[in-house]
Amino acid sequence: MKTRLLFNIALLASSSVFGCSFLRHGWPESVFRLDPTSPLPSWFENHGGIPRDQLKVEISMYARTHNDVWEVIRDTGDRLVAEAPGSVRDYFDSDPDKRKPTSYPKWMIIKIEGVEEVYEQAEMNDILRIVDKPISSPK
């Protein structure tokens, strides 16, 4: 009984460390980084005027919902600059070969604060890039 109580206390303490993102979504299914040469997400307003090369973006996708994302922007000192929840959906290309799970590049549409942008995964790694492609609808 005492062990179970200590476990529950530790779980509550760790959930406050992980923040409400963990409690709301569960464990991230995938975590990506935005390529440092990519433009920043359009939802982000850089009021601090921090140069692009001093900002890094992490995109977490959650296993429990399969379409929730959480973007976090930090400076080079790992200080939180901005964060926002959103959703993700597949970008459907007209070429059937591009839909195969093993083909790259892959694209996805991430929507945050009402803004949709196309993110590209050029190869099998954790790097994404915001690209200028027209937003498509599922076919």
N, C-alpha and C positions, 0 to 999 in steps of 0.2 A: 504494500500500500504506500509506504513512504517513498519507494523508488518511483512508483507511478506518479505521485504528487510532484516529485522533483523533475521528472520528465516533462510533465505538463507545464510547470513553471519555466523550464528551459525552452520549451516549444513556444510559449507566449513571448518570452524575451527575444528569441531569435526572430519571431515574426515581426516584431517591432524594428529589428535591424534590417530585415528584408523590405520593410515598408508595406504600404497598402497594395502595391502592385502584386506582390506575392499572394496576399490574402484574397485579392480580387480575381486573379487569373490562374494561380497555380504556378507550377514550375515552367520556366521558359522551354519551349520545344527547340528553338533555334535562337542564336544570338549572332547578329551580323554587325560589321563595322562599315561605316560609310567611307569610301575611298577618300583620302585627303585631297585629291584633285577634283572631286565631285563638287558641284554646287551644294550649298546647304539647303535643307528642306525649306520650301516656301512658307510654311506656317511659322517659322522661326523669325522673329524680329530682333535683330542684333542692335539693341539700344545701347549696349556698352561699347559698340564700335570695335569689338575684339577682332583682330585680323583672322582670316580664314585658316591660316596655317597654325593658329593657336587654339583651334576648336576641334573636338572629335565627337563623332556621333555614333551611338550604339543603338541598334534596333533589335528589340527582343520580340519574338513571336511565341505565343503561349499555346501549350498542348491541350489544355482543357477546352478551349473555345475554337481553336484552329483558325480564327480570323481576327483575333485581337493582337495588336502590336503596342509597344510602348517605346517611344523614342526618347533618348536622353542625350543632351548635349552638355559636354564638360569642357573646361579649358585644360591647358597642358598641365596645370597643377592639380588636376582631378576635381576641381571645384565645380559643383552643379551650376550650370548657366540657365538651362531650360529643360523641361520635360513635358511630354504630352502623350495621351492615349490616342489610339486610332484603330483602323481596321485594314485588313489586307485581302486582296482577291487576286486570282490569276489573271495575267494578261494573255488573252487568247490570240495567238498568231494565226494567220490564214494558212500557213504552211503546216500540214499534218506532221511532218518530220520534226518540227520544232516543239511539238507537244510531247515527244518521247521523254521519259524521265532522265535518260542518260545524255540528252542533247543539250548543248550550251551554245549561245547564251540563253538564259531564261529571264523572263520579265515578270514583274508583279506590280500591281497598282496598290499603293498605300494611300489611305485617306486619313488626314489628320486635320482637325478644326475646319472641316468642309473643303479642304484642298486636296485634290487627287494628283499624284505624281507617279510616273513610271520609274521603277527601280530595276536595274539590270544586274544579274549575277553572271559575269562573263565566263567563269569557270567554276569548278567544284571547290569553293573555298568560302570563307566568311566575309568576303568583301562585296559590297553593293555600291552601285553608282546611280545617281539620278540622271536619266537620259531624256532627251526630247523626242518622244514618240507620241503619236496621237492616242488618246484614251480610247480603248475599244470596249465593246460590250461582249458578254458571254454569248457564244454561238450554240 
